[in-house]
């Protein structure tokens, strides 16, 4: 009798939260139009009614689906459900702030009146339940027994026999038409800047990674020597496409070796072939493209090393690919070192910790591999900097987040800031311009006010002032951080593939660009303009459709990555945490150098590496289960 009552109570709670979660996507956080009455309760209901008007059919279907999902009780597979509840609630609060920030970059709508507070409570509870149920389904999926062999027939025979060659050739074949259609290439502001730096039209600085700039320049140089700079640009795109296809095929081959479930392999293959975050950015000359794919290769090799370090070091292929991946990560983005160094230090620590088990020879070879890769990358970068007399980039690049927090504080509390604080800020940033220049979603306008002549003493005084002001205006600092970074974990804002067509140049250099294009011979060739527009629209559509839009949104990948790390902590799967560290450090770097709302490509290191990380987690769980069974038999 008690069990029946408990079951009925559980179902009633699930139904209530399913209704709240179904209402959540349709709540309009802004205050409703019209004059309020003198009755608080009436105003609350009126505000709620205006938010939900016209959504009853869709929300009912969603509520039924969520109720069905909730009654399956996938959360029983969650070890330590409390941690996931806290995680879901934290994400729900960030989503709520995002809804308000999207209106006017403030949080004033969340508690403006009783009706707004009611909507905020419904939103948080509904969002937390929705996230929790999705994470419960995810945990159930990855904790299941490996059924890859039972469903292996769903993968074509040719791919199963020759996974690398089949996937490599298949991807290039499917990409052939979009690649030809982008001739000579897609370029954005960053790639044009690198081009101008290499050819001497503007100062060559290390703001962009010098080795990547040199690589782009050498391709265009070779093309120009052969009579067509356009061909040089297209040659770089083809080189990039081959590298992408090879790494993606290698990743799939590793999935096969890890006996990954079919649903994960199929998802990866479909993404590799059609997802804009691969295909669109293969066609763009952009440092983030090669950097992200090199990080995927590094994670592949890291997983191989964690799985069998002795076998890993004994194979020449792994040694070569490891060196190439480490160099690519370090040389193709300036903040690659912030991702790689902590991971390599942890890897070295683990090797030294197991030195008795592995043996002296294995430990030495592993450490030499790490040191040699890092040292050679450093030597190559310094050689390029000296050869081309490259000036160092601005210190402002490393202080994006503090600058944004300072600018918002000046904008909101300018009258309260003391003369001493003002002078310390003004020595590094143009104080009088900060309030007007502050743009919540991107730090570039504020960074542009940084004084080039600011010395170390001025920077030290500014950082001390920034730290002290945190205790005076902590909520303002939090708002500045959330406002710029909420899209990192907020998948409900459309994330359209962002890439610019050739000659779509921004930056106020129109006269210079006219001269550059004439002198270098670059022309805007549109072989099939209608096809180019059609491909772009189809890629944008994938980001907008209900299912694919969420599956392709970078925020979904970040949420799942962090959830998988919580799951690994609960299961004590520490080798997985080591493999996931580059992804986690990528999240930290995005927060410290906030640009995610303007440039979702910065999250591609997470997007690219998550499928193989999930494959490795499932492999670790299956391996642990098999070991437990063997120990029980003995």
C-alpha positions, 0 to 999 in steps of 0.5 A: 500500500505504501509503495503504491502511494509512493508511486502515485506521489512520484508520478504526481511530482513528475507531472507537475515538473513536466508541466513547468518544464513544458511552460519554460521555453514559452515564458517571455521574461519581459514585462507584459504590456498594459496597466497593472491592477491594484491586485498583486495576484491578478497581476501575477496571473495576467503576466503569466497568461500573456507569456504563455498565450498561443503555446498550449498545443506545443507545450501540452505535447512537450509536457506529455513527452517529458512525463513519459521520459520522467516515468522511465526513471533514468535518473536511477542510473545516476551515481550521486544524483545530488551533484547532477541536481545542483548542476542542473539548477546552476545551468537553469539560473544561467539560462534565466539570466540569459533570457533577461540579458537578451532583452537589454543586457540587464537583470531588472526583469527577473524580479521587477514585480510579483508576476516577474518573480513568479515567471522566474521561479517557473522558469528555473524549476522547469529548466532545471527539471528539463536539464536533469531529465536529459542528463539522466537519459544521457547517463542511462545511455552511456552506462548501458552495456556495449551493444556495438556487436549486436548492431554492427550490421547497421554500419556498411560492410566496406566501412567496417573492413576499411574504416580509415580509408572508407571514411577519409575518401567518403568525407572528401567525396561529400565535401567535393562540391562545397569545396569547389563552390568556395573557390578560391576560399572564404575569408574573414577579418582575421584571415585578411589581417594575416594576409596583409601582415605576411605581404607587408601591408600592415605591421606583422605582430604576434596577435595572430599565431605567427606560424599559421600566418606564415603558412597562409602566406607561403601558400599564397606566395606559391600560388602567386609564383605560379601565376594565380594567387587565387590558386594559392588560397584554394590550395590552402583550403584543399590542404585544410580539407585533407587534414580534416578528413584524415583526422576525422577518419582516424578518429572514427578508426579509434572509435571502432577500436574502442568498440563504441556503440553504433549510435555514437559512430553514426552520429559522428559520421553524419556530423563529419559529413554534413555538420556546418561546424566541420564543412563550413569551416573547412572552406574558411582560411581561419586559425581556429579550424586547423587548431581545433582539428589538431586538438582532436588529433591530440586527444586521439593520441592521448586516449591511445596513450592512456589505454596502453602507454607501452604499445603507444610508445612502441609504434612510430605512427603514434610518436609522429602523430603525437608530435604533429598534434602537439605542435599544431595545438601550440602553433595554430592558436596563441592560447593553445599553450594554456590548453596543452601545458596543463594536460602535458604536465598531468600526463608527465605526472601520471607517467612518473607516478607509475614509473615502477610499473612501466619501467625506466625506459618507458618513462624516459621515452614518454618524457622525451616525447613530451619535451621534444615536441614542446621544445621544437614547437617553441624553437620553430615559433621563435625562428619565425618571429626573428626571421620576419621581425614580428612584434609582440601582441598587445597585453590587452589580449590576456586581460579581456575579462578584467577589462570587461568587468572594469568597463561595466563597473564604470558604466554602472557605478561611474559616480561612485569610483574614487579618484585613485581608482580612476587614475589607476584605470586610466593609466591602462584604459581610456577611462572616459571612453569605457562607458560608451565603448562597453559592449556586453557580448564582445571585449574588442571595443574595450580592448581598443582603448588599452594604452600601448605605453602602459608599463608593468607598474601601471598594469600592476596598479590596475590589476590591484585596483581591479581586484579591490573593486571586486569586493565593492561591486561583486554583482557587477563583475558577475553580470559582466561575466555572465552577460558575455559568456552565457551562450557557452551553456545556453542552447536556446539562442540560435547559433547560425554558422558564421563565415564570411564570403571572399572580399567581405572585409571589415575593419575600415581598410577599403582603400588599402584593400582595393590596392591589395587586391589589384597588386596581388591579383586576388579576385572574387570568383563565384563559380555557382552563385546560386549553389553557394547561397543554397549551401549556406542557407542549408547549413544555417537551416541545420542550426535552426531546425528543432532537433539538429539545432540543439544537436549542433549547438556548441552549448549542448556539447559544453553541457554534456562535457561537464556532465560527463566529467561529473559522472566520471568523478562519481565513478572514479574514472580518472583516466577519462578525466585526463583525456577530458582535460583539454576540453575543460581547459578550453571552457576556461579559456573561453571564459577568460577571453570572452568572445563566444557570443560573437564567435562560436568557433572558439568552442569548436575544440570542445565540439570536435573532441566530445564524440571521441571522449564519450566513446572513451568513457563508454570504453572505460565503463565496459572495461571496468565491468569486465574486470569486475566480472573476472574478479567475481569469477576468481 
